């Protein structure tokens, strides 16, 4: 799942801290099923951060100005720092980072293959819209995590500065040439569909994550709540499109 922190629009609704959410890692990890779910979650996040770093470094080649190149380079560095933080956490809880990331490599690589931007503006839209959907998904999951893991996850989802940068550049491009608006709107819709499909696929393929979402180790989540979760993510996407000056 793609990942880049864009925190100004979160799909997460406040939830009371009960069950595992009221515990710390030492307490919650006594349940092996919960521990496996957290290792999966951190593995998916870690590979997402690594992929974001690689993609930003690649996108910098398309940047039209030196200033833009520098901004993207700084954001790429921030994403690598997030990756390193997750890698250290996995090691700390006696999980091998490479093994934790491995199950998510093919699906995330496939997502990026299907959504490779053709130009600078499409790259900005992908980072702002596509990665924000992933961030919203992880924030939804975070409210069900133990306090230590929740703080870690929310920390690595912090905005790297790409959101305001992308909005500024995309809106300027649309003002300069209204013809790009329709193309970018279609691109954003495609990203929305691919990102949601990829998120659902990752959860479906990992029993520990699906159990966390629909019940079991994470009390209070059920199938109806999963549906509401994706509705909130879709609503947040609509707001981001409006911020860009594009129709959802």
C-alpha positions as CSV (number, residue, x, y, z in Angstrom):
1,X,0.0,0.0,0.0
2,X,1.3,3.3,-0.9
3,X,2.2,5.7,1.9
4,X,3.0,9.3,2.4
5,X,1.8,11.3,5.4
6,X,-0.9,13.9,4.6
7,X,-2.4,14.7,7.9
8,X,-4.6,17.7,7.2
9,X,-7.6,15.5,6.3
10,X,-8.1,12.5,8.4
11,X,-10.9,10.0,7.9
12,X,-10.6,8.7,11.4
13,X,-13.4,9.3,13.9
14,X,-12.6,9.6,17.6
15,X,-13.0,6.3,19.4
16,X,-13.1,5.6,23.1
17,X,-10.0,3.7,24.3
18,X,-11.2,0.3,25.4
19,X,-9.8,-3.2,25.2
20,X,-6.5,-3.4,23.5
21,X,-6.6,0.3,22.7
22,X,-6.3,1.0,26.5
23,X,-3.3,-1.3,26.9
24,X,0.4,-0.8,26.2
25,X,2.5,-3.0,24.0
26,X,3.8,-5.1,26.9
27,X,0.2,-6.0,27.9
28,X,-1.3,-6.4,24.4
29,X,1.5,-8.4,22.9
30,X,0.8,-11.3,25.3
31,X,-1.8,-12.3,22.7
32,X,0.2,-14.0,19.9
33,X,-2.6,-13.2,17.4
34,X,-2.4,-9.5,18.1
35,X,1.3,-9.6,18.0
36,X,1.2,-11.2,14.5
37,X,-1.3,-8.5,13.4
38,X,1.0,-5.7,14.5
39,X,4.0,-7.2,12.8
40,X,2.0,-7.4,9.6
41,X,0.9,-3.9,10.0
42,X,4.3,-2.5,10.7
43,X,5.8,-4.6,7.8
44,X,3.2,-3.1,5.4
45,X,3.9,0.4,6.6
46,X,7.7,-0.1,6.4
47,X,7.6,-1.2,2.9
48,X,5.2,1.6,2.0
49,X,7.6,4.1,3.4
50,X,10.6,2.6,1.6
51,X,8.6,2.6,-1.7
52,X,7.6,6.3,-1.0
53,X,11.2,7.2,-0.6
54,X,12.2,5.5,-3.9
55,X,9.3,7.1,-5.7
56,X,10.0,10.6,-4.5
57,X,13.6,10.3,-5.4
58,X,12.5,9.2,-8.9
59,X,9.8,11.9,-9.2
60,X,12.5,14.5,-8.4
61,X,13.8,13.8,-11.9
62,X,10.6,15.2,-13.4
63,X,10.6,18.3,-11.3
64,X,10.6,21.5,-13.5
65,X,12.8,23.6,-11.2
66,X,15.7,23.2,-8.8
67,X,13.5,24.4,-6.0
68,X,11.0,21.6,-6.7
69,X,13.8,19.0,-6.9
70,X,15.0,20.2,-3.5
71,X,11.6,20.0,-1.9
72,X,11.1,16.4,-3.1
73,X,14.5,15.4,-2.0
74,X,13.8,16.7,1.5
75,X,10.5,14.8,1.5
76,X,12.2,11.6,0.3
77,X,14.6,11.9,3.2
78,X,11.7,12.2,5.7
79,X,10.1,9.1,4.2
80,X,13.3,7.1,4.7
81,X,13.5,8.3,8.3
82,X,10.0,6.9,8.8
83,X,11.1,3.6,7.2
84,X,14.1,3.5,9.5
85,X,11.9,4.1,12.6
86,X,9.6,1.2,11.6
87,X,12.6,-1.0,10.9
88,X,14.0,-0.3,14.3
89,X,10.6,-1.0,16.0
90,X,10.3,-4.3,14.3
91,X,13.8,-5.3,15.5
92,X,12.9,-4.1,19.0
93,X,9.9,-6.4,19.2
94,X,12.0,-9.3,17.9
95,X,10.6,-9.4,14.4
96,X,12.8,-9.5,11.3
97,X,12.1,-6.4,9.3
98,X,12.8,-8.0,5.9
99,X,10.5,-11.0,6.7
100,X,7.8,-8.6,8.0
101,X,7.9,-6.5,4.8
102,X,8.1,-9.5,2.3
103,X,4.4,-10.4,2.1
104,X,3.5,-6.9,0.9
105,X,6.2,-6.3,-1.7
106,X,4.4,-7.8,-4.7
107,X,1.0,-6.1,-4.1
108,X,2.6,-2.7,-3.4
109,X,4.9,-3.0,-6.4
110,X,1.9,-3.9,-8.5
111,X,0.0,-0.9,-7.3
112,X,2.9,1.4,-8.2
113,X,3.2,-0.4,-11.6
114,X,-0.4,0.2,-12.4
115,X,-0.3,3.9,-11.2
116,X,3.0,5.0,-12.6
117,X,2.7,8.8,-13.3
118,X,3.4,10.0,-16.9
119,X,4.4,13.5,-15.8
120,X,5.2,15.8,-12.9
121,X,1.6,16.8,-12.2
122,X,0.4,13.2,-12.1
123,X,3.2,12.4,-9.7
124,X,2.1,15.1,-7.4
125,X,-1.6,13.9,-7.6
126,X,-0.5,10.4,-6.8
127,X,1.5,11.4,-3.7
128,X,-1.3,13.7,-2.4
129,X,-4.4,11.6,-3.3
130,X,-3.2,8.1,-3.5
131,X,-0.9,8.1,-0.5
132,X,-3.4,10.0,1.6
133,X,-5.9,7.2,1.1
134,X,-3.4,4.8,2.5
135,X,-2.7,7.1,5.4
136,X,-6.4,7.4,6.2
137,X,-6.6,3.6,6.2
138,X,-3.7,3.2,8.7
139,X,-5.2,5.9,10.9
140,X,-8.5,4.0,11.0
141,X,-6.6,0.9,12.1
142,X,-4.4,2.9,14.6
143,X,-7.4,3.7,16.9
144,X,-7.6,-0.1,17.6
145,X,-3.9,-0.5,18.5
146,X,-2.2,-0.6,21.8
147,X,-1.0,2.8,23.0
148,X,2.7,2.3,22.1
149,X,2.1,1.0,18.6
150,X,-0.6,3.6,18.0
151,X,1.8,6.4,18.8
152,X,4.4,4.9,16.5
153,X,2.0,4.5,13.6
154,X,0.6,8.0,13.9
155,X,4.1,9.4,14.1
156,X,5.2,7.9,10.8
157,X,2.0,9.2,9.2
158,X,3.0,12.8,10.0
159,X,2.8,15.1,6.9
160,X,6.2,15.4,5.2
161,X,5.1,18.7,3.7
162,X,3.9,17.1,0.4
163,X,0.2,18.0,0.9
164,X,0.5,21.8,0.8
165,X,3.3,21.6,-1.8
166,X,1.1,19.4,-4.1
167,X,-2.0,21.6,-3.7
168,X,0.0,24.7,-4.5
169,X,1.6,23.3,-7.6
170,X,-1.5,21.6,-9.0
171,X,-3.7,24.6,-8.5
172,X,-1.2,26.8,-10.1
173,X,-1.0,24.5,-13.1
174,X,-4.8,24.4,-13.5
175,X,-5.0,28.2,-13.3
176,X,-2.3,28.4,-16.0
177,X,-4.1,25.9,-18.2
178,X,-7.6,24.8,-17.5
179,X,-7.3,21.9,-20.0
180,X,-5.2,19.9,-17.5
181,X,-8.1,19.8,-15.0
182,X,-10.1,17.1,-16.7
183,X,-7.1,14.8,-17.2
184,X,-6.0,15.2,-13.6
185,X,-9.5,14.5,-12.3
186,X,-9.7,11.3,-14.2
187,X,-6.2,10.3,-12.9
188,X,-7.3,11.0,-9.3
189,X,-10.4,8.8,-9.7
190,X,-8.2,6.0,-11.1
191,X,-5.9,6.3,-8.1
192,X,-8.8,6.2,-5.7
193,X,-10.1,3.0,-7.2
194,X,-6.7,1.3,-7.3
195,X,-5.7,2.4,-3.8
196,X,-9.0,1.1,-2.2
197,X,-8.7,-2.2,-4.1
198,X,-5.1,-2.5,-3.0
199,X,-5.9,-1.8,0.6
200,X,-8.7,-4.4,0.6
201,X,-6.5,-6.9,-1.1
202,X,-3.7,-6.6,1.4
203,X,-6.2,-7.1,4.3
204,X,-7.8,-10.0,2.6
205,X,-4.5,-11.8,2.0
206,X,-3.3,-11.5,5.6
207,X,-5.5,-13.3,8.2
208,X,-4.1,-11.4,11.1
209,X,-5.0,-8.0,9.6
210,X,-8.5,-9.1,8.5
211,X,-9.1,-10.4,12.0
212,X,-8.0,-7.1,13.4
213,X,-10.5,-5.2,11.3
214,X,-13.6,-7.5,11.6
215,X,-13.3,-8.5,15.2
216,X,-11.2,-10.9,17.3
217,X,-8.0,-9.1,18.5
218,X,-9.5,-5.6,18.0
219,X,-12.7,-5.3,19.9
220,X,-15.5,-3.3,18.4
221,X,-14.8,-3.6,14.7
222,X,-17.2,-5.6,12.6
223,X,-18.1,-5.9,8.9
224,X,-20.5,-3.0,9.0
225,X,-17.8,-0.8,10.6
226,X,-15.4,-1.8,7.9
227,X,-17.9,-0.5,5.4
228,X,-18.3,2.7,7.3
229,X,-14.5,3.0,7.5
230,X,-14.2,2.9,3.7
231,X,-17.0,5.4,3.4
232,X,-15.1,7.9,5.6
233,X,-12.0,7.3,3.5
234,X,-14.0,8.1,0.4
235,X,-15.4,11.3,2.0
236,X,-11.9,12.4,2.9
237,X,-10.8,11.8,-0.8
238,X,-13.7,14.1,-2.0
239,X,-12.4,16.9,0.3
240,X,-8.9,16.5,-1.0
241,X,-10.1,16.7,-4.6
242,X,-11.9,20.0,-3.7
243,X,-8.7,21.3,-2.2
244,X,-7.0,20.6,-5.5
245,X,-9.7,22.3,-7.5
246,X,-10.8,19.1,-9.1
247,X,-14.1,17.3,-9.3
248,X,-14.3,14.0,-7.3
